[in-house]
Amino acid sequence: MFDTHGNPELDASNRRSRIKVVLIGAIGSLLIGAILFFTIFAVRYGQNPFGVMFGGRQENKYAGKLAYDKGSNTFVGVIKSEGYSVRKGGTVFYIERAGGMLIEVRKDLIEVREPSK
């Protein structure tokens, strides 16, 4: 009943259907993997991978400037970027201290100065 050794037409047809099933399965697996990748990336980083790869990062206008404490006029560090912090309750500067440690300080507590050259 399932013996196709004697009929070459059935051998070729059976082989084509197996190849078709394997190709459809491989393409389906790639599509599902790509959808999962984009979904996980969007949830974790808040944007799609193409925006990260080709869009680049927007430079902050405060990056590289010096941060001084408004109250005591003491040097705090170099500003790396700014953002929003739930813990601090508002917009913050991410400042790199002299030892390389990154801290976040509320924006209204910092005076921004240009570095002297």
N, C-alpha and C positions, 0 to 999 in steps of 0.2 A: 504494500500500500504506500509506504513512504520511501520506497527504494527508487532513487533517481539516478542510479549509476548507469542505467541503460539509456537514458534520455538526456542528451546534452542541452536541449532547450530548457528543460526544467532545472538543470544545474545552474545555468546562467541566470535564470529568473530568480532562483533562490539566493544566489550570491548577491545579485543586485539589491534584493529586498533587505538582506542582512546589512549591506553597506549603507543603504538608505537609513535604516534604523539607527546604526551607529552614528552617522553624521548628524541626524536630527537630535539624537541624545547629546552629542558633544556641543552643538550649537545652543541647545536649550540650557545645558549646564553653564556655558559661558554667559548667556543672558541673565540667568538667575544670579550668578556670581557677581556680575557687573551691577545689577540692581541692588544687591546686598551691600556691596562696597560703597556705592554712592549714598545709600541710606545711612549706613553706619558713619561714614565720613561727615555727612550733613548734620547728623545728630551730635557727633562729638565735637566738631570744629565750627559748626554754624554756617558753613558754606560748602559749595561743591568743590571737588578736587581741581577742576579746571581753573577756578578762580584763584586757587592757591598757587598752582603751577605757572599759569600764564599771566595772571593779574598782578602779581607782585604785592608787596606790602606798601601801603601809603605811608610816607614819611611824616612823622609828627613834627609840628613846627617848634616844639619845645625840646626835641631830642638834641642832646649834646650841650645844652645850656646848663649853667650852674644854678643850684638850688640853695637858697639861704633861708634860715628860719626868720620869719617876720618879727617875732617877739624879741629875740636876742641877737639877731643879725649874725649868727654863726653859720659857717659853711656846713651843709648837710651832705651834698654829693653831686653827682652829675645825673641829670634827668635822662632816662632812657625812653620813656613813653608816658602816655596818660591813659586813663581808663575810668571805669566805674566800679566801685567796690561796695558791696552790700554790707560788709563788715564795718567799713569806715563811714558808711551812710552818705555817699556822694561821690563826686569826681575826685580822683587821686592822681598823683604823679608816682610813677615807678622810678625810684632813684637808686643809683648804684653808689654805695658807700665806698670809702677809700680802700677797704679790704676786699672789695668785690661782692659784698653781700647786697642783695636787692631788697629794698624796703618799699612800702607804699605809705605815702603821707598825703593827707587831705590837701587839696589844691589851695584852699583859702589860708592855709598855714605857711605857705611857701612863697618866697619872693624869687622871681626868675631874673637872672642877670646874664648878660652876654659874657663869654670868656674873653679875658684880655689877651691880646696877641703880642 
